[in-house]
Amino acid sequence: MTNIISRVFEDAAAARYAAERIVFRGVPSRDVKVIAGADSEATHAKMAQAEVDDSTMSAYASALKKGQAVLVVRATYKPLTAATVVRDLLSKMDTIDVGDVVEDYYRVDGPEAASSVLKEHPLFLTVRFDRTGYSGGPVTRGLGWRMLSKRRTRTSAIRGGGFKSRVFWPMPLLSTKQRKNSVISGGRYMSKAFWPMALLSTKPRSNSVIKGGDLPLSRALGWPAVS
């Protein structure tokens, strides 16, 4: 929902003051235009771009030739009731009556082409440094910082590539020696000191500890060995 509201002021300074007051009330600066100058072709193009009603352009062109200025506001949903806010502010200012022309009309919104989905802040790190003479651009440029630096492959977060562990652990963190099965020199096992037999056997398993695999108890009681 968009309302195109336009008014004529005595000069460009008065129109800019009105624009500042409207922006101060929350209307985006991109939606507030001040048109001034005597060049009919240029001003006509600016009015068309600002969406001034076609039937009003000739009256405004005559006012511009007299040194007056035109203020055009595109009142949308920001802030809420933006059209009411703009009309209320303009009603309290000294505007010039240019006759029976369309200075306030409702325009049906449609899809808009934009270079960025961030219409309010297409570059959210862009600021203005008016006090230092910087007209705008990335904040890094205004502060003298680099936006990008050459990537370097690093193996440590410490400057110079050192490792924090070396401060309290002088030995290397990793070893390239072959892994051993025993920590005892020569590969021996502590279990062999008190258990002379082999720890693992390759013999096939038997269902009975009796030589030959007999099951006398289950055979005597008539129980099956496996159920």
C-alpha positions as CSV (number, residue, x, y, z in Angstrom):
1,M,0.0,0.0,0.0
2,T,1.6,3.2,-1.2
3,N,0.5,6.8,-1.2
4,I,2.3,9.4,-3.4
5,I,2.1,12.8,-1.6
6,S,3.6,15.9,-3.1
7,R,3.7,19.6,-2.3
8,V,5.3,22.8,-3.6
9,F,7.5,25.0,-1.4
10,E,8.8,28.5,-1.8
11,D,12.4,27.3,-2.4
12,A,14.6,24.3,-2.2
13,A,15.7,25.1,1.4
14,A,12.1,25.0,2.6
15,A,11.5,21.7,0.8
16,R,14.7,20.2,2.3
17,Y,13.7,21.2,5.8
18,A,10.3,19.6,5.3
19,A,12.1,16.4,4.0
20,E,14.3,16.3,7.1
21,R,11.3,16.6,9.4
22,I,9.5,13.7,7.5
23,V,12.6,11.5,7.7
24,F,13.0,12.3,11.4
25,R,9.5,10.9,11.9
26,G,10.6,7.5,10.5
27,V,9.9,7.7,6.8
28,P,13.0,6.2,4.9
29,S,15.1,8.8,3.2
30,R,14.9,6.9,-0.1
31,D,11.2,7.6,-0.1
32,V,11.6,11.4,0.2
33,K,12.6,13.4,-2.9
34,V,13.2,17.1,-3.3
35,I,13.0,18.4,-6.9
36,A,14.4,21.8,-7.8
37,G,15.8,23.6,-10.9
38,A,14.7,25.2,-14.1
39,D,15.7,22.6,-16.6
40,S,12.3,21.3,-17.8
41,E,13.6,18.0,-19.3
42,A,15.6,17.1,-16.2
43,T,12.9,18.1,-13.7
44,H,10.2,16.3,-15.8
45,A,12.3,13.1,-15.7
46,K,12.8,13.4,-11.9
47,M,9.1,13.9,-11.4
48,A,8.3,10.9,-13.5
49,Q,10.8,8.9,-11.5
50,A,9.3,10.1,-8.2
51,E,5.8,9.0,-9.6
52,V,4.2,12.5,-9.6
53,D,0.8,12.2,-11.2
54,D,0.9,13.0,-14.9
55,S,-1.9,15.6,-14.7
56,T,0.2,17.5,-12.0
57,M,3.5,17.7,-13.8
58,S,2.8,20.7,-15.9
59,A,1.7,22.8,-12.9
60,Y,4.8,21.7,-11.0
61,A,7.0,22.5,-14.0
62,S,5.7,26.1,-14.0
63,A,6.4,26.4,-10.2
64,L,10.0,25.1,-10.7
65,K,10.7,27.7,-13.4
66,K,9.8,30.3,-10.7
67,G,12.5,29.0,-8.4
68,Q,10.1,27.0,-6.3
69,A,10.7,23.4,-5.2
70,V,8.7,20.2,-5.2
71,L,8.7,17.7,-2.3
72,V,7.5,14.2,-3.1
73,V,7.0,11.5,-0.5
74,R,6.4,7.8,-1.1
75,A,4.4,6.9,2.0
76,T,4.3,3.1,2.6
77,Y,3.9,0.9,5.7
78,K,7.0,2.4,7.3
79,P,6.3,3.8,9.8
80,L,2.8,2.6,10.4
81,T,0.2,5.1,9.2
82,A,3.0,6.9,7.2
83,A,0.6,8.6,4.9
84,T,-1.3,10.1,7.9
85,V,2.0,11.2,9.5
86,V,3.2,12.9,6.3
87,R,-0.1,14.7,5.7
88,D,-0.2,16.0,9.3
89,L,3.3,17.4,9.0
90,L,2.7,19.0,5.7
91,S,-0.5,20.6,6.9
92,K,1.5,22.6,9.5
93,M,4.0,23.9,6.9
94,D,3.9,26.8,4.5
95,T,3.2,25.1,1.1
96,I,2.1,26.8,-2.1
97,D,-1.2,26.1,-3.7
98,V,-0.8,25.4,-7.5
99,G,-4.5,24.9,-8.2
100,D,-6.7,21.9,-8.6
101,V,-4.1,19.2,-9.2
102,V,-3.6,15.7,-7.8
103,E,-1.1,16.0,-5.0
104,D,-2.1,12.9,-3.1
105,Y,-3.1,9.6,-4.7
106,Y,-3.0,5.9,-3.9
107,R,-0.8,3.7,-6.0
108,V,-1.3,-0.1,-6.3
109,D,1.9,-1.9,-5.3
110,G,3.4,-4.5,-7.5
111,P,6.6,-6.6,-7.6
112,E,9.8,-4.5,-7.5
113,A,13.2,-5.5,-8.9
114,A,16.0,-5.0,-6.5
115,S,19.7,-5.8,-6.4
116,S,19.4,-7.0,-2.8
117,V,16.8,-8.5,-0.5
118,L,18.1,-6.0,2.2
119,K,16.4,-2.9,0.9
120,E,16.9,-1.0,4.1
121,H,20.6,-1.9,4.5
122,P,22.0,-3.5,1.2
123,L,25.4,-3.1,2.8
124,F,24.9,-3.4,6.5
125,L,28.6,-2.4,7.1
126,T,28.2,0.8,5.1
127,V,28.1,4.0,7.1
128,R,28.6,7.7,6.4
129,F,31.4,9.8,7.8
130,D,30.1,13.2,6.9
131,R,32.2,14.9,9.6
132,T,35.4,13.6,8.2
133,G,34.4,14.3,4.6
134,Y,33.8,10.6,3.8
135,S,30.7,10.4,1.7
136,G,29.9,6.7,2.2
137,G,31.0,3.2,1.6
138,P,32.2,0.2,3.6
139,V,33.1,1.1,7.2
140,T,36.5,-0.5,6.8
141,R,37.4,2.0,4.1
142,G,36.4,4.9,6.3
143,L,38.6,3.5,9.2
144,G,41.4,2.5,6.9
145,W,41.0,-1.2,7.4
146,R,41.4,-3.9,4.8
147,M,38.3,-5.8,3.9
148,L,40.2,-8.9,2.7
149,S,43.6,-10.4,3.3
150,K,45.6,-13.1,1.6
151,R,44.9,-16.5,3.1
152,R,47.8,-18.3,4.6
153,T,47.9,-21.9,5.6
154,R,48.6,-22.1,9.3
155,T,49.2,-25.1,11.6
156,S,49.0,-23.2,14.8
157,A,47.0,-20.3,16.2
158,I,50.1,-19.0,17.9
159,R,52.0,-16.2,16.1
160,G,55.1,-17.8,14.5
161,G,53.5,-21.3,14.3
162,G,54.6,-22.5,17.8
163,F,52.7,-24.9,20.0
164,K,51.6,-24.2,23.5
165,S,52.3,-27.7,24.6
166,R,56.1,-27.2,24.0
167,V,56.2,-24.7,26.9
168,F,55.7,-27.5,29.5
169,W,56.3,-30.7,27.5
170,P,59.6,-30.5,25.6
171,M,59.2,-33.9,24.0
172,P,57.5,-34.3,20.6
173,L,53.7,-34.8,20.8
174,L,53.7,-37.5,18.1
175,S,56.1,-40.4,17.5
176,T,57.0,-42.2,14.3
177,K,58.3,-45.4,16.1
178,Q,56.7,-48.7,15.3
179,R,54.0,-49.7,17.8
180,K,54.8,-52.6,20.2
181,N,52.7,-55.3,21.8
182,S,54.4,-54.9,25.1
183,V,55.9,-52.1,27.1
184,I,58.6,-54.5,28.5
185,S,61.9,-54.4,26.7
186,G,62.2,-57.3,24.3
187,G,58.4,-57.7,23.9
188,R,57.9,-59.9,27.0
189,Y,54.6,-60.2,29.0
190,M,54.3,-59.8,32.7
191,S,51.9,-62.8,32.9
192,K,54.7,-65.1,31.9
193,A,56.4,-64.4,35.2
194,F,53.8,-66.3,37.2
195,W,52.0,-68.3,34.4
196,P,54.4,-70.4,32.4
197,M,51.8,-71.8,30.1
198,A,50.6,-70.1,27.0
199,L,47.9,-67.5,27.4
200,L,46.1,-68.5,24.2
201,S,45.6,-71.9,22.8
202,T,45.0,-73.0,19.2
203,K,43.5,-76.4,20.2
204,P,39.9,-77.0,19.1
205,R,37.3,-76.5,21.9
206,S,35.8,-79.6,23.7
207,N,32.4,-80.0,25.4
208,S,34.0,-81.9,28.3
209,V,37.0,-81.6,30.5
210,I,37.2,-85.4,30.6
211,K,39.7,-86.9,28.2
212,G,37.8,-88.3,25.2
213,G,34.9,-85.9,25.7
214,D,32.7,-88.2,27.8
215,L,29.8,-86.7,29.8
216,P,29.3,-89.3,32.6
217,L,26.9,-87.2,34.8
218,S,24.4,-86.3,32.1
219,R,24.6,-89.8,30.8
220,A,23.9,-91.3,34.3
221,L,21.0,-89.0,34.9
222,G,19.6,-89.3,31.4
223,W,19.9,-85.5,30.7
224,P,20.7,-84.1,27.4
225,A,24.0,-82.3,27.3
226,V,22.6,-79.5,25.1
227,S,19.0,-78.4,24.8
